[in-house]
Amino acid sequence: MSENLNHTELHEHNGSDLKKLLEKMPQDTDFVKASDIFQQLCDPTRLRILWLLAHSEQCVNNIALSVDMSTSAVSHHLRTLRQVGLLVNRRAGKEIYYKLSDDKTARLIHKMIDDVFEMNCPW
């Protein structure tokens, strides 16, 4: 619970519910991590890349062609998406292939992307 919040300061109505809720509040670092993920979704280019990689595994060159950007610009976006855990990659020869991670957060983002763009994805 917040150190600035004294139990006696809470109003009686719903005060005990709030106390229980605050005991389960995530740590500040968890909110920072979630904020980093949400920031990635606020950029239209990264959202286009996420849309593409939610539905197929692709190399940097194909992604760049698909979003009409340079490979270096796409690589920058891929790096930030990978750093927050939304993407995974694998090397095949000289090519690096990217796809959406297979974790709870990435699956939720995949569903959100499909819902927002009204897709019925088989994956």
Backbone as XML, in Angstrom:
<?xml version="1.0"?>
<chain id="A" units="angstrom">
  <residue number="1" name="MET">
    <atom name="N" x="0.846" y="-1.172" z="0.000"/>
    <atom name="CA" x="0.000" y="0.000" z="0.000"/>
    <atom name="C" x="0.888" y="1.229" z="0.000"/>
  </residue>
  <residue number="2" name="SER">
    <atom name="N" x="0.413" y="2.299" z="-0.543"/>
    <atom name="CA" x="1.178" y="3.528" z="-0.616"/>
    <atom name="C" x="1.586" y="3.988" z="0.770"/>
  </residue>
  <residue number="3" name="GLU">
    <atom name="N" x="2.842" y="4.387" z="0.885"/>
    <atom name="CA" x="3.336" y="4.858" z="2.174"/>
    <atom name="C" x="2.679" y="6.165" z="2.566"/>
  </residue>
  <residue number="4" name="ASN">
    <atom name="N" x="2.174" y="6.914" z="1.603"/>
    <atom name="CA" x="1.548" y="8.202" z="1.877"/>
    <atom name="C" x="0.103" y="8.063" z="2.342"/>
  </residue>
  <residue number="5" name="LEU">
    <atom name="N" x="-0.421" y="6.863" z="2.299"/>
    <atom name="CA" x="-1.828" y="6.657" z="2.618"/>
    <atom name="C" x="-1.953" y="5.963" z="3.961"/>
  </residue>
  <residue number="6" name="ASN">
    <atom name="N" x="-2.479" y="6.649" z="4.907"/>
    <atom name="CA" x="-2.684" y="6.104" z="6.247"/>
    <atom name="C" x="-4.055" y="5.437" z="6.273"/>
  </residue>
  <residue number="7" name="HIS">
    <atom name="N" x="-4.131" y="4.268" z="6.906"/>
    <atom name="CA" x="-5.411" y="3.538" z="6.971"/>
    <atom name="C" x="-6.524" y="4.405" z="7.554"/>
  </residue>
  <residue number="8" name="THR">
    <atom name="N" x="-6.212" y="5.264" z="8.475"/>
    <atom name="CA" x="-7.256" y="6.070" z="9.111"/>
    <atom name="C" x="-7.740" y="7.188" z="8.209"/>
  </residue>
  <residue number="9" name="GLU">
    <atom name="N" x="-7.015" y="7.485" z="7.133"/>
    <atom name="CA" x="-7.417" y="8.548" z="6.215"/>
    <atom name="C" x="-8.489" y="8.105" z="5.231"/>
  </residue>
  <residue number="10" name="LEU">
    <atom name="N" x="-8.649" y="6.820" z="5.043"/>
    <atom name="CA" x="-9.628" y="6.330" z="4.085"/>
    <atom name="C" x="-11.036" y="6.573" z="4.593"/>
  </residue>
  <residue number="11" name="HIS">
    <atom name="N" x="-11.892" y="6.976" z="3.698"/>
    <atom name="CA" x="-13.292" y="7.149" z="4.063"/>
    <atom name="C" x="-13.900" y="5.791" z="4.373"/>
  </residue>
  <residue number="12" name="GLU">
    <atom name="N" x="-14.846" y="5.765" z="5.235"/>
    <atom name="CA" x="-15.473" y="4.502" z="5.642"/>
    <atom name="C" x="-16.103" y="3.775" z="4.471"/>
  </residue>
  <residue number="13" name="HIS">
    <atom name="N" x="-16.824" y="4.489" z="3.624"/>
    <atom name="CA" x="-17.507" y="3.855" z="2.505"/>
    <atom name="C" x="-16.470" y="3.332" z="1.517"/>
  </residue>
  <residue number="14" name="ASN">
    <atom name="N" x="-16.399" y="2.044" z="1.334"/>
    <atom name="CA" x="-15.459" y="1.362" z="0.444"/>
    <atom name="C" x="-14.009" y="1.447" z="0.903"/>
  </residue>
  <residue number="15" name="GLY">
    <atom name="N" x="-13.761" y="1.987" z="2.069"/>
    <atom name="CA" x="-12.396" y="2.105" z="2.576"/>
    <atom name="C" x="-11.726" y="0.763" z="2.762"/>
  </residue>
  <residue number="16" name="SER">
    <atom name="N" x="-12.465" y="-0.221" z="3.307"/>
    <atom name="CA" x="-11.853" y="-1.534" z="3.516"/>
    <atom name="C" x="-11.605" y="-2.232" z="2.174"/>
  </residue>
  <residue number="17" name="ASP">
    <atom name="N" x="-12.492" y="-2.026" z="1.198"/>
    <atom name="CA" x="-12.273" y="-2.593" z="-0.143"/>
    <atom name="C" x="-11.021" y="-1.993" z="-0.770"/>
  </residue>
  <residue number="18" name="LEU">
    <atom name="N" x="-10.836" y="-0.705" z="-0.584"/>
    <atom name="CA" x="-9.671" y="-0.036" z="-1.136"/>
    <atom name="C" x="-8.392" y="-0.544" z="-0.468"/>
  </residue>
  <residue number="19" name="LYS">
    <atom name="N" x="-8.431" y="-0.763" z="0.811"/>
    <atom name="CA" x="-7.261" y="-1.292" z="1.524"/>
    <atom name="C" x="-6.857" y="-2.643" z="0.948"/>
  </residue>
  <residue number="20" name="LYS">
    <atom name="N" x="-7.837" y="-3.513" z="0.725"/>
    <atom name="CA" x="-7.551" y="-4.840" z="0.159"/>
    <atom name="C" x="-6.982" y="-4.715" z="-1.254"/>
  </residue>
  <residue number="21" name="LEU">
    <atom name="N" x="-7.557" y="-3.817" z="-2.024"/>
    <atom name="CA" x="-7.090" y="-3.618" z="-3.388"/>
    <atom name="C" x="-5.660" y="-3.087" z="-3.401"/>
  </residue>
  <residue number="22" name="LEU">
    <atom name="N" x="-5.367" y="-2.126" z="-2.556"/>
    <atom name="CA" x="-4.035" y="-1.530" z="-2.533"/>
    <atom name="C" x="-2.968" y="-2.521" z="-2.085"/>
  </residue>
  <residue number="23" name="GLU">
    <atom name="N" x="-3.357" y="-3.510" z="-1.298"/>
    <atom name="CA" x="-2.400" y="-4.539" z="-0.892"/>
    <atom name="C" x="-1.951" y="-5.390" z="-2.079"/>
  </residue>
  <residue number="24" name="LYS">
    <atom name="N" x="-2.772" y="-5.432" z="-3.127"/>
    <atom name="CA" x="-2.454" y="-6.222" z="-4.320"/>
    <atom name="C" x="-1.869" y="-5.378" z="-5.448"/>
  </residue>
  <residue number="25" name="MET">
    <atom name="N" x="-1.722" y="-4.073" z="-5.208"/>
    <atom name="CA" x="-1.234" y="-3.182" z="-6.258"/>
    <atom name="C" x="0.182" y="-3.587" z="-6.676"/>
  </residue>
  <residue number="26" name="PRO">
    <atom name="N" x="0.417" y="-3.678" z="-7.982"/>
    <atom name="CA" x="1.755" y="-4.020" z="-8.462"/>
    <atom name="C" x="2.789" y="-2.969" z="-8.032"/>
  </residue>
  <residue number="27" name="GLN">
    <atom name="N" x="4.043" y="-3.368" z="-8.127"/>
    <atom name="CA" x="5.143" y="-2.469" z="-7.792"/>
    <atom name="C" x="5.288" y="-1.406" z="-8.879"/>
  </residue>
  <residue number="28" name="ASP">
    <atom name="N" x="5.958" y="-0.306" z="-8.542"/>
    <atom name="CA" x="6.193" y="0.767" z="-9.510"/>
    <atom name="C" x="6.903" y="0.250" z="-10.755"/>
  </residue>
  <residue number="29" name="THR">
    <atom name="N" x="7.839" y="-0.670" z="-10.585"/>
    <atom name="CA" x="8.573" y="-1.209" z="-11.733"/>
    <atom name="C" x="7.639" y="-1.950" z="-12.692"/>
  </residue>
  <residue number="30" name="ASP">
    <atom name="N" x="6.604" y="-2.579" z="-12.158"/>
    <atom name="CA" x="5.623" y="-3.262" z="-13.003"/>
    <atom name="C" x="4.832" y="-2.259" z="-13.838"/>
  </residue>
  <residue number="31" name="PHE">
    <atom name="N" x="4.497" y="-1.120" z="-13.243"/>
    <atom name="CA" x="3.782" y="-0.083" z="-13.992"/>
    <atom name="C" x="4.675" y="0.529" z="-15.064"/>
  </residue>
  <residue number="32" name="VAL">
    <atom name="N" x="5.962" y="0.669" z="-14.780"/>
    <atom name="CA" x="6.898" y="1.189" z="-15.777"/>
    <atom name="C" x="6.981" y="0.222" z="-16.949"/>
  </residue>
  <residue number="33" name="LYS">
    <atom name="N" x="7.075" y="-1.077" z="-16.658"/>
    <atom name="CA" x="7.141" y="-2.084" z="-17.722"/>
    <atom name="C" x="5.874" y="-2.049" z="-18.577"/>
  </residue>
  <residue number="34" name="ALA">
    <atom name="N" x="4.716" y="-1.978" z="-17.932"/>
    <atom name="CA" x="3.452" y="-1.910" z="-18.681"/>
    <atom name="C" x="3.388" y="-0.645" z="-19.522"/>
  </residue>
  <residue number="35" name="SER">
    <atom name="N" x="3.846" y="0.462" z="-18.986"/>
    <atom name="CA" x="3.863" y="1.723" z="-19.720"/>
    <atom name="C" x="4.753" y="1.620" z="-20.951"/>
  </residue>
  <residue number="36" name="ASP">
    <atom name="N" x="5.903" y="0.959" z="-20.823"/>
    <atom name="CA" x="6.803" y="0.761" z="-21.963"/>
    <atom name="C" x="6.110" y="-0.027" z="-23.074"/>
  </residue>
  <residue number="37" name="ILE">
    <atom name="N" x="5.368" y="-1.041" z="-22.691"/>
    <atom name="CA" x="4.642" y="-1.842" z="-23.680"/>
    <atom name="C" x="3.559" y="-1.006" z="-24.357"/>
  </residue>
  <residue number="38" name="PHE">
    <atom name="N" x="2.784" y="-0.258" z="-23.571"/>
    <atom name="CA" x="1.727" y="0.567" z="-24.147"/>
    <atom name="C" x="2.297" y="1.639" z="-25.071"/>
  </residue>
  <residue number="39" name="GLN">
    <atom name="N" x="3.474" y="2.183" z="-24.740"/>
    <atom name="CA" x="4.094" y="3.184" z="-25.603"/>
    <atom name="C" x="4.403" y="2.610" z="-26.979"/>
  </residue>
  <residue number="40" name="GLN">
    <atom name="N" x="4.750" y="1.350" z="-27.028"/>
    <atom name="CA" x="5.047" y="0.721" z="-28.316"/>
    <atom name="C" x="3.803" y="0.682" z="-29.203"/>
  </residue>
  <residue number="41" name="LEU">
    <atom name="N" x="2.650" y="0.591" z="-28.596"/>
    <atom name="CA" x="1.399" y="0.496" z="-29.351"/>
    <atom name="C" x="0.912" y="1.854" z="-29.843"/>
  </residue>
  <residue number="42" name="CYS">
    <atom name="N" x="1.529" y="2.928" z="-29.375"/>
    <atom name="CA" x="1.096" y="4.278" z="-29.749"/>
    <atom name="C" x="1.718" y="4.778" z="-31.045"/>
  </residue>
  <residue number="43" name="ASP">
    <atom name="N" x="2.646" y="4.039" z="-31.589"/>
    <atom name="CA" x="3.307" y="4.445" z="-32.823"/>
    <atom name="C" x="2.692" y="3.671" z="-33.985"/>
  </residue>
  <residue number="44" name="PRO">
    <atom name="N" x="2.161" y="4.363" z="-34.994"/>
    <atom name="CA" x="1.501" y="3.661" z="-36.110"/>
    <atom name="C" x="2.418" y="2.687" z="-36.844"/>
  </residue>
  <residue number="45" name="THR">
    <atom name="N" x="3.681" y="3.040" z="-36.994"/>
    <atom name="CA" x="4.604" y="2.135" z="-37.684"/>
    <atom name="C" x="4.815" y="0.867" z="-36.889"/>
  </residue>
  <residue number="46" name="ARG">
    <atom name="N" x="5.048" y="0.994" z="-35.594"/>
    <atom name="CA" x="5.240" y="-0.201" z="-34.771"/>
    <atom name="C" x="3.970" y="-1.035" z="-34.723"/>
  </residue>
  <residue number="47" name="LEU">
    <atom name="N" x="2.828" y="-0.382" z="-34.736"/>
    <atom name="CA" x="1.563" y="-1.112" z="-34.753"/>
    <atom name="C" x="1.415" y="-1.889" z="-36.062"/>
  </residue>
  <residue number="48" name="ARG">
    <atom name="N" x="1.815" y="-1.293" z="-37.176"/>
    <atom name="CA" x="1.786" y="-2.001" z="-38.468"/>
    <atom name="C" x="2.723" y="-3.208" z="-38.433"/>
  </residue>
  <residue number="49" name="ILE">
    <atom name="N" x="3.908" y="-3.019" z="-37.862"/>
    <atom name="CA" x="4.861" y="-4.118" z="-37.754"/>
    <atom name="C" x="4.299" y="-5.208" z="-36.856"/>
  </residue>
  <residue number="50" name="LEU">
    <atom name="N" x="3.710" y="-4.829" z="-35.742"/>
    <atom name="CA" x="3.094" y="-5.828" z="-34.852"/>
    <atom name="C" x="1.973" y="-6.572" z="-35.560"/>
  </residue>
  <residue number="51" name="TRP">
    <atom name="N" x="1.171" y="-5.845" z="-36.313"/>
    <atom name="CA" x="0.084" y="-6.491" z="-37.058"/>
    <atom name="C" x="0.657" y="-7.556" z="-37.998"/>
  </residue>
  <residue number="52" name="LEU">
    <atom name="N" x="1.680" y="-7.185" z="-38.741"/>
    <atom name="CA" x="2.300" y="-8.106" z="-39.691"/>
    <atom name="C" x="2.890" y="-9.322" z="-38.972"/>
  </residue>
  <residue number="53" name="LEU">
    <atom name="N" x="3.625" y="-9.075" z="-37.883"/>
    <atom name="CA" x="4.321" y="-10.162" z="-37.193"/>
    <atom name="C" x="3.403" y="-10.982" z="-36.295"/>
  </residue>
  <residue number="54" name="ALA">
    <atom name="N" x="2.220" y="-10.486" z="-36.043"/>
    <atom name="CA" x="1.222" y="-11.287" z="-35.325"/>
    <atom name="C" x="0.662" y="-12.369" z="-36.238"/>
  </residue>
  <residue number="55" name="HIS">
    <atom name="N" x="0.820" y="-12.158" z="-37.545"/>
    <atom name="CA" x="0.222" y="-13.064" z="-38.506"/>
    <atom name="C" x="1.222" y="-13.831" z="-39.359"/>
  </residue>
  <residue number="56" name="SER">
    <atom name="N" x="2.505" y="-13.474" z="-39.241"/>
    <atom name="CA" x="3.520" y="-14.204" z="-40.002"/>
    <atom name="C" x="4.908" y="-13.880" z="-39.458"/>
  </residue>
  <residue number="57" name="GLU">
    <atom name="N" x="5.799" y="-14.810" z="-39.652"/>
    <atom name="CA" x="7.200" y="-14.579" z="-39.320"/>
    <atom name="C" x="7.862" y="-13.986" z="-40.561"/>
  </residue>
  <residue number="58" name="GLN">
    <atom name="N" x="8.628" y="-12.911" z="-40.382"/>
    <atom name="CA" x="9.217" y="-12.229" z="-41.534"/>
    <atom name="C" x="10.635" y="-11.756" z="-41.228"/>
  </residue>
  <residue number="59" name="CYS">
    <atom name="N" x="11.442" y="-11.634" z="-42.286"/>
    <atom name="CA" x="12.787" y="-11.077" z="-42.146"/>
    <atom name="C" x="12.699" y="-9.553" z="-42.241"/>
  </residue>
  <residue number="60" name="VAL">
    <atom name="N" x="13.765" y="-8.897" z="-41.841"/>
    <atom name="CA" x="13.799" y="-7.435" z="-41.813"/>
    <atom name="C" x="13.507" y="-6.849" z="-43.190"/>
  </residue>
  <residue number="61" name="ASN">
    <atom name="N" x="14.088" y="-7.421" z="-44.234"/>
    <atom name="CA" x="13.865" y="-6.884" z="-45.586"/>
    <atom name="C" x="12.396" y="-6.942" z="-45.988"/>
  </residue>
  <residue number="62" name="ASN">
    <atom name="N" x="11.735" y="-8.059" z="-45.712"/>
    <atom name="CA" x="10.311" y="-8.170" z="-46.053"/>
    <atom name="C" x="9.462" y="-7.200" z="-45.238"/>
  </residue>
  <residue number="63" name="ILE">
    <atom name="N" x="9.816" y="-7.031" z="-43.977"/>
    <atom name="CA" x="9.074" y="-6.086" z="-43.132"/>
    <atom name="C" x="9.245" y="-4.677" z="-43.684"/>
  </residue>
  <residue number="64" name="ALA">
    <atom name="N" x="10.486" y="-4.310" z="-44.029"/>
    <atom name="CA" x="10.761" y="-2.977" z="-44.560"/>
    <atom name="C" x="9.962" y="-2.720" z="-45.837"/>
  </residue>
  <residue number="65" name="LEU">
    <atom name="N" x="9.927" y="-3.702" z="-46.733"/>
    <atom name="CA" x="9.150" y="-3.557" z="-47.962"/>
    <atom name="C" x="7.654" y="-3.436" z="-47.656"/>
  </residue>
  <residue number="66" name="SER">
    <atom name="N" x="7.188" y="-4.193" z="-46.689"/>
    <atom name="CA" x="5.762" y="-4.202" z="-46.354"/>
    <atom name="C" x="5.287" y="-2.891" z="-45.746"/>
  </residue>
  <residue number="67" name="VAL">
    <atom name="N" x="6.157" y="-2.227" z="-44.996"/>
    <atom name="CA" x="5.758" y="-0.971" z="-44.340"/>
    <atom name="C" x="6.370" y="0.249" z="-45.023"/>
  </residue>
  <residue number="68" name="ASP">
    <atom name="N" x="7.040" y="0.020" z="-46.175"/>
    <atom name="CA" x="7.612" y="1.096" z="-46.987"/>
    <atom name="C" x="8.571" y="1.976" z="-46.182"/>
  </residue>
  <residue number="69" name="MET">
    <atom name="N" x="9.548" y="1.310" z="-45.553"/>
    <atom name="CA" x="10.568" y="2.005" z="-44.767"/>
    <atom name="C" x="11.929" y="1.391" z="-45.054"/>
  </residue>
  <residue number="70" name="SER">
    <atom name="N" x="12.959" y="2.088" z="-44.659"/>
    <atom name="CA" x="14.307" y="1.547" z="-44.812"/>
    <atom name="C" x="14.514" y="0.414" z="-43.812"/>
  </residue>
  <residue number="71" name="THR">
    <atom name="N" x="15.435" y="-0.482" z="-44.141"/>
    <atom name="CA" x="15.712" y="-1.592" z="-43.225"/>
    <atom name="C" x="16.288" y="-1.086" z="-41.907"/>
  </residue>
  <residue number="72" name="SER">
    <atom name="N" x="17.059" y="-0.004" z="-41.939"/>
    <atom name="CA" x="17.612" y="0.515" z="-40.679"/>
    <atom name="C" x="16.519" y="1.088" z="-39.788"/>
  </residue>
  <residue number="73" name="ALA">
    <atom name="N" x="15.545" y="1.767" z="-40.378"/>
    <atom name="CA" x="14.426" y="2.303" z="-39.579"/>
    <atom name="C" x="13.598" y="1.158" z="-39.001"/>
  </residue>
  <residue number="74" name="VAL">
    <atom name="N" x="13.348" y="0.146" z="-39.813"/>
    <atom name="CA" x="12.588" y="-1.016" z="-39.335"/>
    <atom name="C" x="13.374" y="-1.736" z="-38.240"/>
  </residue>
  <residue number="75" name="SER">
    <atom name="N" x="14.670" y="-1.865" z="-38.411"/>
    <atom name="CA" x="15.496" y="-2.523" z="-37.401"/>
    <atom name="C" x="15.402" y="-1.806" z="-36.055"/>
  </residue>
  <residue number="76" name="HIS">
    <atom name="N" x="15.360" y="-0.484" z="-36.097"/>
    <atom name="CA" x="15.198" y="0.289" z="-34.856"/>
    <atom name="C" x="13.873" y="-0.058" z="-34.177"/>
  </residue>
  <residue number="77" name="HIS">
    <atom name="N" x="12.791" y="-0.080" z="-34.950"/>
    <atom name="CA" x="11.481" y="-0.422" z="-34.384"/>
    <atom name="C" x="11.474" y="-1.852" z="-33.848"/>
  </residue>
  <residue number="78" name="LEU">
    <atom name="N" x="12.068" y="-2.767" z="-34.588"/>
    <atom name="CA" x="12.115" y="-4.165" z="-34.149"/>
    <atom name="C" x="12.892" y="-4.301" z="-32.843"/>
  </residue>
  <residue number="79" name="ARG">
    <atom name="N" x="13.970" y="-3.562" z="-32.727"/>
    <atom name="CA" x="14.773" y="-3.618" z="-31.506"/>
    <atom name="C" x="13.956" y="-3.167" z="-30.287"/>
  </residue>
  <residue number="80" name="THR">
    <atom name="N" x="13.213" y="-2.065" z="-30.432"/>
    <atom name="CA" x="12.429" y="-1.585" z="-29.291"/>
    <atom name="C" x="11.291" y="-2.555" z="-28.951"/>
  </residue>
  <residue number="81" name="LEU">
    <atom name="N" x="10.677" y="-3.138" z="-29.975"/>
    <atom name="CA" x="9.612" y="-4.110" z="-29.729"/>
    <atom name="C" x="10.157" y="-5.372" z="-29.062"/>
  </residue>
  <residue number="82" name="ARG">
    <atom name="N" x="11.356" y="-5.761" z="-29.456"/>
    <atom name="CA" x="11.978" y="-6.940" z="-28.851"/>
    <atom name="C" x="12.408" y="-6.658" z="-27.410"/>
  </residue>
  <residue number="83" name="GLN">
    <atom name="N" x="12.886" y="-5.448" z="-27.151"/>
    <atom name="CA" x="13.340" y="-5.091" z="-25.808"/>
    <atom name="C" x="12.219" y="-5.134" z="-24.777"/>
  </residue>
  <residue number="84" name="VAL">
    <atom name="N" x="11.003" y="-4.829" z="-25.196"/>
    <atom name="CA" x="9.878" y="-4.901" z="-24.252"/>
    <atom name="C" x="9.238" y="-6.284" z="-24.235"/>
  </residue>
  <residue number="85" name="GLY">
    <atom name="N" x="9.795" y="-7.218" z="-25.011"/>
    <atom name="CA" x="9.350" y="-8.601" z="-24.967"/>
    <atom name="C" x="8.215" y="-8.964" z="-25.893"/>
  </residue>
  <residue number="86" name="LEU">
    <atom name="N" x="7.873" y="-8.075" z="-26.826"/>
    <atom name="CA" x="6.755" y="-8.367" z="-27.719"/>
    <atom name="C" x="7.157" y="-9.217" z="-28.916"/>
  </residue>
  <residue number="87" name="LEU">
    <atom name="N" x="8.446" y="-9.215" z="-29.258"/>
    <atom name="CA" x="8.920" y="-9.981" z="-30.407"/>
    <atom name="C" x="10.031" y="-10.934" z="-29.996"/>
  </residue>
  <residue number="88" name="VAL">
    <atom name="N" x="10.150" y="-11.997" z="-30.771"/>
    <atom name="CA" x="11.291" y="-12.901" z="-30.681"/>
    <atom name="C" x="11.885" y="-12.998" z="-32.073"/>
  </residue>
  <residue number="89" name="ASN">
    <atom name="N" x="13.143" y="-13.403" z="-32.134"/>
    <atom name="CA" x="13.769" y="-13.538" z="-33.439"/>
    <atom name="C" x="14.605" y="-14.804" z="-33.488"/>
  </residue>
  <residue number="90" name="ARG">
    <atom name="N" x="14.917" y="-15.194" z="-34.723"/>
    <atom name="CA" x="15.798" y="-16.333" z="-34.947"/>
    <atom name="C" x="16.629" y="-16.037" z="-36.176"/>
  </residue>
  <residue number="91" name="ARG">
    <atom name="N" x="17.813" y="-16.583" z="-36.191"/>
    <atom name="CA" x="18.718" y="-16.386" z="-37.322"/>
    <atom name="C" x="18.656" y="-17.610" z="-38.223"/>
  </residue>
  <residue number="92" name="ALA">
    <atom name="N" x="18.586" y="-17.363" z="-39.520"/>
    <atom name="CA" x="18.659" y="-18.418" z="-40.533"/>
    <atom name="C" x="19.647" y="-17.933" z="-41.583"/>
  </residue>
  <residue number="93" name="GLY">
    <atom name="N" x="20.878" y="-18.416" z="-41.495"/>
    <atom name="CA" x="21.923" y="-17.910" z="-42.374"/>
    <atom name="C" x="22.221" y="-16.465" z="-42.025"/>
  </residue>
  <residue number="94" name="LYS">
    <atom name="N" x="22.153" y="-15.603" z="-43.028"/>
    <atom name="CA" x="22.409" y="-14.178" z="-42.794"/>
    <atom name="C" x="21.152" y="-13.413" z="-42.407"/>
  </residue>
  <residue number="95" name="GLU">
    <atom name="N" x="20.005" y="-14.038" z="-42.549"/>
    <atom name="CA" x="18.730" y="-13.365" z="-42.276"/>
    <atom name="C" x="18.307" y="-13.561" z="-40.819"/>
  </residue>
  <residue number="96" name="ILE">
    <atom name="N" x="17.659" y="-12.545" z="-40.281"/>
    <atom name="CA" x="17.049" y="-12.644" z="-38.956"/>
    <atom name="C" x="15.544" y="-12.527" z="-39.156"/>
  </residue>
  <residue number="97" name="TYR">
    <atom name="N" x="14.833" y="-13.504" z="-38.638"/>
    <atom name="CA" x="13.377" y="-13.544" z="-38.765"/>
    <atom name="C" x="12.734" y="-13.168" z="-37.437"/>
  </residue>
  <residue number="98" name="TYR">
    <atom name="N" x="11.669" y="-12.389" z="-37.522"/>
    <atom name="CA" x="10.958" y="-11.916" z="-36.343"/>
    <atom name="C" x="9.520" y="-12.411" z="-36.368"/>
  </residue>
  <residue number="99" name="LYS">
    <atom name="N" x="8.985" y="-12.591" z="-35.174"/>
    <atom name="CA" x="7.560" y="-12.897" z="-35.020"/>
    <atom name="C" x="7.136" y="-12.439" z="-33.631"/>
  </residue>
  <residue number="100" name="LEU">
    <atom name="N" x="5.840" y="-12.390" z="-33.432"/>
    <atom name="CA" x="5.297" y="-12.008" z="-32.141"/>
    <atom name="C" x="5.665" y="-13.066" z="-31.107"/>
  </residue>
  <residue number="101" name="SER">
    <atom name="N" x="6.013" y="-12.644" z="-29.918"/>
    <atom name="CA" x="6.335" y="-13.581" z="-28.840"/>
    <atom name="C" x="5.141" y="-14.464" z="-28.541"/>
  </residue>
  <residue number="102" name="ASP">
    <atom name="N" x="5.410" y="-15.600" z="-27.941"/>
    <atom name="CA" x="4.334" y="-16.506" z="-27.539"/>
    <atom name="C" x="4.205" y="-16.465" z="-26.022"/>
  </residue>
  <residue number="103" name="ASP">
    <atom name="N" x="3.831" y="-15.305" z="-25.518"/>
    <atom name="CA" x="3.580" y="-15.167" z="-24.086"/>
    <atom name="C" x="2.229" y="-14.490" z="-23.887"/>
  </residue>
  <residue number="104" name="LYS">
    <atom name="N" x="1.818" y="-14.403" z="-22.660"/>
    <atom name="CA" x="0.484" y="-13.893" z="-22.337"/>
    <atom name="C" x="0.265" y="-12.475" z="-22.875"/>
  </residue>
  <residue number="105" name="THR">
    <atom name="N" x="1.235" y="-11.605" z="-22.686"/>
    <atom name="CA" x="1.094" y="-10.216" z="-23.128"/>
    <atom name="C" x="1.005" y="-10.133" z="-24.640"/>
  </residue>
  <residue number="106" name="ALA">
    <atom name="N" x="1.882" y="-10.827" z="-25.336"/>
    <atom name="CA" x="1.873" y="-10.786" z="-26.800"/>
    <atom name="C" x="0.592" y="-11.395" z="-27.360"/>
  </residue>
  <residue number="107" name="ARG">
    <atom name="N" x="0.094" y="-12.463" z="-26.740"/>
    <atom name="CA" x="-1.169" y="-13.060" z="-27.208"/>
    <atom name="C" x="-2.324" y="-12.082" z="-27.015"/>
  </residue>
  <residue number="108" name="LEU">
    <atom name="N" x="-2.302" y="-11.343" z="-25.924"/>
    <atom name="CA" x="-3.338" y="-10.339" z="-25.685"/>
    <atom name="C" x="-3.257" y="-9.230" z="-26.735"/>
  </residue>
  <residue number="109" name="ILE">
    <atom name="N" x="-2.050" y="-8.809" z="-27.063"/>
    <atom name="CA" x="-1.882" y="-7.782" z="-28.089"/>
    <atom name="C" x="-2.330" y="-8.311" z="-29.453"/>
  </residue>
  <residue number="110" name="HIS">
    <atom name="N" x="-2.027" y="-9.564" z="-29.743"/>
    <atom name="CA" x="-2.482" y="-10.177" z="-30.995"/>
    <atom name="C" x="-4.012" y="-10.134" z="-31.065"/>
  </residue>
  <residue number="111" name="LYS">
    <atom name="N" x="-4.665" y="-10.519" z="-29.992"/>
    <atom name="CA" x="-6.130" y="-10.490" z="-29.966"/>
    <atom name="C" x="-6.648" y="-9.067" z="-30.138"/>
  </residue>
  <residue number="112" name="MET">
    <atom name="N" x="-6.015" y="-8.130" z="-29.464"/>
    <atom name="CA" x="-6.431" y="-6.737" z="-29.568"/>
    <atom name="C" x="-6.280" y="-6.244" z="-31.013"/>
  </residue>
  <residue number="113" name="ILE">
    <atom name="N" x="-5.151" y="-6.569" z="-31.646"/>
    <atom name="CA" x="-4.930" y="-6.164" z="-33.035"/>
    <atom name="C" x="-6.023" y="-6.751" z="-33.933"/>
  </residue>
  <residue number="114" name="ASP">
    <atom name="N" x="-6.309" y="-8.025" z="-33.744"/>
    <atom name="CA" x="-7.351" y="-8.656" z="-34.557"/>
    <atom name="C" x="-8.709" y="-8.008" z="-34.311"/>
  </residue>
  <residue number="115" name="ASP">
    <atom name="N" x="-9.008" y="-7.709" z="-33.056"/>
    <atom name="CA" x="-10.295" y="-7.085" z="-32.739"/>
    <atom name="C" x="-10.392" y="-5.671" z="-33.316"/>
  </residue>
  <residue number="116" name="VAL">
    <atom name="N" x="-9.323" y="-4.886" z="-33.168"/>
    <atom name="CA" x="-9.334" y="-3.518" z="-33.663"/>
    <atom name="C" x="-9.509" y="-3.479" z="-35.181"/>
  </residue>
  <residue number="117" name="PHE">
    <atom name="N" x="-8.833" y="-4.388" z="-35.870"/>
    <atom name="CA" x="-8.900" y="-4.404" z="-37.323"/>
    <atom name="C" x="-9.921" y="-5.410" z="-37.856"/>
  </residue>
  <residue number="118" name="GLU">
    <atom name="N" x="-10.735" y="-5.930" z="-36.961"/>
    <atom name="CA" x="-11.838" y="-6.838" z="-37.303"/>
    <atom name="C" x="-11.375" y="-7.989" z="-38.176"/>
  </residue>
  <residue number="119" name="MET">
    <atom name="N" x="-10.327" y="-8.665" z="-37.697"/>
    <atom name="CA" x="-9.803" y="-9.824" z="-38.403"/>
    <atom name="C" x="-10.208" y="-11.081" z="-37.644"/>
  </residue>
  <residue number="120" name="ASN">
    <atom name="N" x="-10.250" y="-12.164" z="-38.338"/>
    <atom name="CA" x="-10.475" y="-13.454" z="-37.708"/>
    <atom name="C" x="-9.251" y="-14.308" z="-38.000"/>
  </residue>
  <residue number="121" name="CYS">
    <atom name="N" x="-8.258" y="-14.152" z="-37.157"/>
    <atom name="CA" x="-6.964" y="-14.793" z="-37.388"/>
    <atom name="C" x="-6.994" y="-16.250" z="-36.925"/>
  </residue>
  <residue number="122" name="PRO">
    <atom name="N" x="-6.511" y="-17.175" z="-37.741"/>
    <atom name="CA" x="-6.503" y="-18.579" z="-37.351"/>
    <atom name="C" x="-5.404" y="-18.931" z="-36.368"/>
  </residue>
  <residue number="123" name="TRP">
    <atom name="N" x="-4.449" y="-18.019" z="-36.080"/>
    <atom name="CA" x="-3.338" y="-18.324" z="-35.183"/>
    <atom name="C" x="-3.700" y="-18.090" z="-33.773"/>
  </residue>
</chain>
